């Protein structure tokens, strides 16, 4: 797989949050990175929808 050109970000989370993300990702057969990307995308869509409803 070729290297990605996507921007990267770093975050700090607790051990408990990491453990939960690992379990969640495994339950959905995803990597943690893919799961977090999916959650961010869902959040962005909600934000865009909420913003559009205010206009």
Buried (B, 14 or more C-beta within 10 A) or exposed (E): EEEEEEEEEEEEEEEEEEEEBEEBBEEEEBEEEEBBEEEEEEEEEEEEEEEEEEE
